[in-house]
Each structure stands twice: as structure tokens, then as C-alpha cells.
């Protein structure tokens, strides 16, 4: 009887976690059902806790929703971590980014000692159009921005979001890609909590100057000799 009750509670909790992961990933029930190969009605039953998916189905669902599989054994809603993303005004973000890029263009242009007329001529637009772009009031197509960047000695990467929502997301994606390029034995080593002190030590050492490292090395030699 207790096993039946605990399984029922587990199914209900799992359903809540599945729904939370789906909503946080902005997916529809139909998309998720198709991804794991079940009817929509079955997937709905999974979310209501009336039925439960198999482990392979859950693994594929986690992959499809881009969430850690461990989420389905936890108690924390993904929506708590993605609250900023869920409430992000994308239209407002685009407007803000246009103004930031415009300011970067103007800064780079002035540092290069170029006038509005000179840069505008280089990209085939009027000074008024370029000024509107610098003010964030006009669209600057990517090819145009790339040419402007070459004229003011600013690579396109210099205009990309660095610390905003998109920038943080991009940094996480790059970090994950770099991690996956490591040999498997190193990935296993990094993933083990017990090895965290060694990683923190390596990080501190990497930030030290050559002279400081040499001094530490010489001190170790004195102790061991």
C-alpha cells in the first residue's frame, strides 16, 4: 500500500517537473509528444501525473527541452532560474541593443578620428542615416555594420552583447562547447565535486604572474630538498 502511495506521489511530482521544464523551454505539448514518440493525450497524462514516462522517454525529453536530466529528480522549478528569460521583453531588448551598438560605433569612429561623412561615404549611406544609426534610431543591417566595423577598426565581435541576457547565454554555450572538447577522463575529473579544491588551486595559479609562480616553485624546491 505504501509503495502504491509513494509511486502515486512520485508520478504527480514528476508531472509538475515535466510541465515546468516544457514551459521554461517554451515548447508545446504537441512538440514534446512528437519528440518522444507518444500521443499528445499520453503526454498530457504525464504532465497531470496520471501516467509516467519511461526513463528513455525522459532522457529524450530532457535532451529535447535542453534541461539536465537531474531536474526530474529535484524539487526546484526551472522557471525560478529562468525568470529573467521568461519575463524578458524582446522588443525592448532589441531597442536597447540598437542604442548600445550605436554608441559603440560613435565611440570607435571618434577614436579613429573619422567624421560622419567619411564613414557614411564608405558604406554608401548619407551622414544623416549613419547618425540615426549611432543614435539607435535606425536599423543597421549586419553587412553594413561589418563594413562600418572595418572602417573604424572594430571587429564585429566588439559590437556583440557581452554582459546582457544574450551575451550570458552565449558565454554558457561556449563554455559547454569547450568542456565537451576536453578528453573524457578530464571531463570526469572536472565533474567530481571532490576535485573542486584542485581546480580552484589551478585557477588561482593561472592568474598569477610568471615571477610569482617562479617564487612559489623555488619555495617548494627549498622545502623538498
C-alpha positions as CSV (number, residue, x, y, z in Angstrom):
1,X,0.0,0.0,0.0
2,X,2.8,2.4,0.9
3,X,4.6,1.6,-2.4
4,X,1.5,2.4,-4.3
5,X,1.0,5.7,-2.5
6,X,4.7,6.7,-2.9
7,X,4.5,5.9,-6.6
8,X,1.4,8.0,-7.0
9,X,3.0,10.9,-5.2
10,X,6.2,10.5,-7.4
11,X,4.1,10.5,-10.6
12,X,2.3,13.7,-9.5
13,X,5.6,15.4,-8.7
14,X,7.2,14.2,-11.9
15,X,4.3,15.6,-13.9
16,X,4.8,19.0,-12.3
17,X,8.5,18.9,-13.1
18,X,7.8,17.9,-16.7
19,X,5.4,20.7,-17.2
20,X,7.7,23.2,-15.6
21,X,10.6,22.1,-17.9
22,X,8.3,22.3,-21.0
23,X,7.0,25.8,-20.1
24,X,10.5,27.1,-19.3
25,X,11.7,25.8,-22.7
26,X,8.7,27.4,-24.5
27,X,7.6,24.2,-26.1
28,X,4.1,22.9,-26.8
29,X,2.7,19.6,-25.6
30,X,2.4,18.5,-29.2
31,X,6.1,19.1,-29.9
32,X,7.1,17.2,-26.8
33,X,4.8,14.3,-27.5
34,X,6.2,14.0,-31.1
35,X,9.8,14.2,-29.8
36,X,9.4,11.2,-27.5
37,X,7.0,9.3,-29.8
38,X,3.8,9.3,-27.8
39,X,0.3,10.6,-28.5
40,X,-0.5,14.1,-27.2
41,X,-3.0,12.6,-24.8
42,X,-0.3,10.4,-23.3
43,X,2.0,13.4,-22.8
44,X,-0.9,15.3,-21.2
45,X,-1.3,12.4,-18.8
46,X,2.4,12.6,-18.0
47,X,2.0,16.2,-17.0
48,X,-1.1,15.5,-14.9
49,X,0.7,12.7,-13.1
50,X,-1.8,10.2,-14.3
51,X,0.9,8.2,-16.1
52,X,4.7,8.4,-16.0
53,X,7.2,8.2,-18.9
54,X,9.9,5.6,-19.1
55,X,13.5,6.5,-18.5
56,X,14.4,6.5,-22.2
57,X,11.4,8.8,-22.9
58,X,12.5,11.1,-20.0
59,X,16.1,11.1,-21.3
60,X,15.0,12.2,-24.8
61,X,12.6,14.8,-23.3
62,X,15.4,16.3,-21.3
63,X,17.6,16.4,-24.4
64,X,14.7,18.0,-26.4
65,X,14.0,20.6,-23.8
66,X,17.7,21.2,-23.1
67,X,17.4,20.7,-19.4
68,X,19.5,18.5,-17.1
69,X,18.1,15.0,-16.6
70,X,18.7,15.5,-12.9
71,X,15.9,18.2,-12.9
72,X,13.3,15.4,-12.8
73,X,14.7,14.1,-9.5
74,X,14.9,17.6,-7.9
75,X,12.4,19.9,-6.3
76,X,13.4,23.3,-7.8
77,X,11.4,24.7,-10.7
78,X,13.5,25.6,-13.8
79,X,11.2,28.6,-14.1
80,X,12.8,30.0,-10.9
81,X,16.2,30.0,-12.7
82,X,14.8,31.3,-16.0
83,X,12.5,34.0,-14.5
84,X,14.5,36.8,-16.3
85,X,14.3,35.0,-19.6
86,X,10.5,34.3,-19.3
87,X,9.8,38.0,-18.5
88,X,12.3,39.4,-21.0
89,X,10.8,42.0,-23.3
90,X,12.5,41.0,-26.6
91,X,11.3,44.1,-28.4
92,X,12.7,46.3,-25.6
93,X,16.0,44.3,-25.7
94,X,16.4,44.9,-29.4
95,X,15.9,48.6,-28.9
96,X,18.4,48.7,-26.1
97,X,20.9,46.8,-28.1
98,X,20.5,49.2,-31.1
99,X,21.3,52.1,-28.9
100,X,24.3,50.3,-27.4
101,X,25.7,49.4,-30.8
102,X,25.2,52.9,-32.0
103,X,27.1,54.3,-29.0
104,X,29.9,51.8,-29.8
105,X,30.0,52.9,-33.4
106,X,30.3,56.6,-32.4
107,X,33.0,55.8,-29.9
108,X,35.0,53.8,-32.3
109,X,34.6,56.4,-35.1
110,X,35.8,59.3,-32.8
111,X,38.7,57.2,-31.7
112,X,39.6,56.6,-35.3
113,X,39.3,60.3,-35.9
114,X,36.8,59.8,-38.7
115,X,33.8,62.1,-39.5
116,X,30.3,61.1,-40.1
117,X,30.7,62.0,-43.7
118,X,33.8,59.8,-44.1
119,X,32.3,56.7,-42.6
120,X,28.9,57.2,-44.3
121,X,30.6,57.5,-47.7
122,X,32.5,54.3,-47.0
123,X,29.2,52.3,-46.6
124,X,27.2,54.2,-49.2
125,X,24.8,56.0,-46.9
126,X,24.1,59.6,-46.0
127,X,25.6,61.2,-42.9
128,X,22.0,61.6,-41.6
129,X,21.4,57.8,-41.9
130,X,24.6,57.0,-40.1
131,X,23.9,59.5,-37.4
132,X,20.4,57.9,-36.9
133,X,22.2,54.5,-36.6
134,X,24.6,56.0,-34.0
135,X,21.6,57.2,-32.0
136,X,20.0,53.8,-32.2
137,X,17.1,55.2,-34.1
138,X,17.7,53.3,-37.4
139,X,18.3,49.7,-38.4
140,X,21.8,48.8,-39.4
141,X,21.9,45.6,-41.4
142,X,24.6,43.2,-40.4
143,X,26.7,43.6,-43.7
144,X,26.5,47.4,-43.2
145,X,27.7,47.0,-39.6
146,X,30.5,44.8,-40.6
147,X,31.8,47.4,-43.1
148,X,31.4,50.2,-40.5
149,X,33.5,48.0,-38.2
150,X,36.2,47.6,-40.7
151,X,36.3,51.4,-41.3
152,X,36.5,52.2,-37.6
153,X,38.9,49.3,-36.8
154,X,36.3,47.5,-34.7
155,X,35.7,43.7,-35.3
156,X,32.1,42.6,-35.3
157,X,32.7,40.8,-32.0
158,X,33.2,44.2,-30.4
159,X,29.6,45.0,-31.1
160,X,28.2,41.8,-29.8
161,X,26.3,41.5,-26.5
162,X,28.8,40.7,-23.8
163,X,27.0,41.0,-20.4
164,X,23.3,41.1,-21.3
165,X,20.9,38.1,-21.5
166,X,22.1,37.0,-24.9
167,X,25.8,37.5,-24.0
168,X,25.5,35.4,-20.9
169,X,23.7,32.7,-22.8
170,X,26.4,32.8,-25.5
171,X,29.2,32.5,-22.8
172,X,27.5,29.5,-21.3
173,X,27.2,27.8,-24.7
174,X,30.9,28.5,-25.4
175,X,31.9,27.2,-22.0
176,X,29.9,24.0,-22.6
177,X,31.5,23.5,-26.0
178,X,35.0,24.0,-24.6
179,X,34.2,21.5,-21.8
180,X,33.0,18.9,-24.3
181,X,36.2,19.2,-26.3
182,X,38.2,18.0,-23.3
183,X,39.3,14.4,-23.2
184,X,36.7,12.2,-21.4
185,X,39.0,11.5,-18.4
186,X,39.4,15.2,-17.8
187,X,35.6,15.8,-18.1
188,X,35.1,13.2,-15.5
189,X,37.8,14.7,-13.2
190,X,36.3,18.2,-13.5
191,X,32.7,16.9,-12.8
192,X,33.7,15.3,-9.5
193,X,33.0,17.6,-6.5
194,X,35.9,16.0,-4.6
195,X,38.3,17.5,-7.2
196,X,37.0,21.1,-6.8
197,X,39.8,22.2,-4.5
198,X,42.4,21.2,-7.1
199,X,40.5,23.1,-9.8
200,X,40.3,26.2,-7.6
201,X,44.0,26.0,-6.9
202,X,44.8,25.6,-10.6
203,X,42.5,28.7,-11.3
204,X,44.4,30.8,-8.7
205,X,47.8,29.7,-10.1
206,X,46.7,30.6,-13.7
207,X,46.0,34.2,-12.6
208,X,49.5,34.6,-11.0
209,X,52.4,36.4,-12.8
210,X,55.4,34.4,-14.0
211,X,57.6,35.9,-11.3
212,X,55.1,34.9,-8.6
213,X,54.9,31.3,-9.9
214,X,58.7,31.1,-10.1
215,X,58.9,32.3,-6.4
216,X,56.4,29.6,-5.4
217,X,58.3,26.9,-7.4
218,X,61.6,27.9,-5.7
219,X,59.9,27.8,-2.3
220,X,58.6,24.3,-2.9
221,X,62.1,23.1,-4.0
222,X,63.6,24.5,-0.8
223,X,61.1,22.5,1.2
224,X,61.6,19.3,-0.6
225,X,65.4,19.4,-0.9
